[in-house]
Amino acid sequence: MRIHVMTLFPDIFKAYIGESMMKKAVENSILEVELYNIRDFSENKHKKVDDYPFGGGAGMVMTPQPIFSTYEYIVEKYELENPRVIYLSPKGRVFNQKIAKSLSLENDIIFLCGHYEGIDQRIIDLIVTDEISIGDYVLTGGELPALVMIDSIARLVPGVLNRSESHEDESFENDLLEYPQYTRPRSFNGLEVPEVLLSGNHKKIDEWRSEESQKITLERRPDLIKK
Ligand SMILES: C[S@@+](CC[C@H](N)C(=O)[O-])C[C@H]1O[C@@H](n2cnc3c(N)ncnc32)[C@H](O)[C@@H]1O
C-alpha cells in the first residue's frame, strides 16, 4: 500500500513512521509513505499558503492552488485514477475500525491535512472523496488525525503485523471489546491471574475470554452489540 500525505508539516510524520510497526512495514516494502509539503507547490513568490476568509471572520484559510498542485503532482507521478483523497476534518464522518478495514484494501490513499481554519471548500468539492473526523473535538491540524488513521489502517494490511501480533482478537473485531490480558508474575500486589488462564485448557480459556469480551462490551459499549 502506498500512502501519500499532503501537509504543511511533513516532519511531524517522520518520527512516528521511523519507529516500531510502521518502520518495519516500510523496511519490508509492505508500506510506502510519501510526504509532500504543500508549501513547496505554492506559486506565490513568498510561498504563501493561506489567506483571509471571504466574508470576514477569525483566522486564515488554506488557499486552493498549492493543495490542487500537490494533488496534480501525485496523481501524475503515480498515474492514479480517481484516488481516495481523505480530508481530515472535524466535520467528517467519525473514523472507526470498519472504515479502517475498508481503506486497508486500497492501493493508494492520499491524506490531506488542514491547518488554520481549514481549507477552501472548492478543494473539497474538486478532489476530496472522504471527509473524516477522529472525534468530536478540534485539533490544531490534520497531522495527528492522519497519523491515527494511517496507523490503524496499516496494521490491517496483510504482512504488517506478524502472527503473534494479529489483530483478529482485538477490540472492535466482531463488534466486541477485547477481554482482559495478564502476563507474569502470577501474583502482583495481592492480585492473582484468573486460574483458567493458567489451566492450559484452551477450550476453557477461549470460553472465558469470549464471556469477558461480551461482559466488558455490554458494560462499556452496549452500542457496539446493538449494531
Ligand atoms: C483548527 S482545525 C479547523 C477547524 C474548523 N475551523 C472547524 O471549526 O471545523 C484545523 C485542521 O485540523 C484538522 N482537524 C481538527 N480537528 C480534527 C478532528 N477532530 N478530526 C480530523 N481532523 C481534524 C482539520 O484538518 C482542520 O482543517
The ligand as a Gaussian input file, in Angstrom:
#p B3LYP/6-31G(d) Opt

LIG

0 1
 C       -8.289000      24.234000      13.841000
 S       -8.862000      22.969000      12.771000
 C      -10.124000      23.787000      11.856000
 C      -11.472000      23.637000      12.461000
 C      -12.588000      24.258000      11.634000
 N      -12.474000      25.690000      11.616000
 C      -13.947000      23.854000      12.208000
 O      -14.456000      24.568000      13.068000
 O      -14.485000      22.807000      11.785000
 C       -7.562000      22.818000      11.609000
 C       -7.476000      21.475000      10.908000
 O       -7.264000      20.454000      11.866000
 C       -7.799000      19.238000      11.397000
 N       -8.677000      18.708000      12.462000
 C       -9.000000      19.327000      13.610000
 N       -9.776000      18.575000      14.383000
 C       -9.948000      17.392000      13.723000
 C      -10.666000      16.203000      14.014000
 N      -11.374000      16.051000      15.119000
 N      -10.606000      15.201000      13.110000
 C       -9.911000      15.336000      11.967000
 N       -9.224000      16.461000      11.641000
 C       -9.243000      17.485000      12.496000
 C       -8.502000      19.534000      10.074000
 O       -7.667000      19.137000       9.008000
 C       -8.679000      21.032000      10.123000
 O       -8.709000      21.598000       8.848000

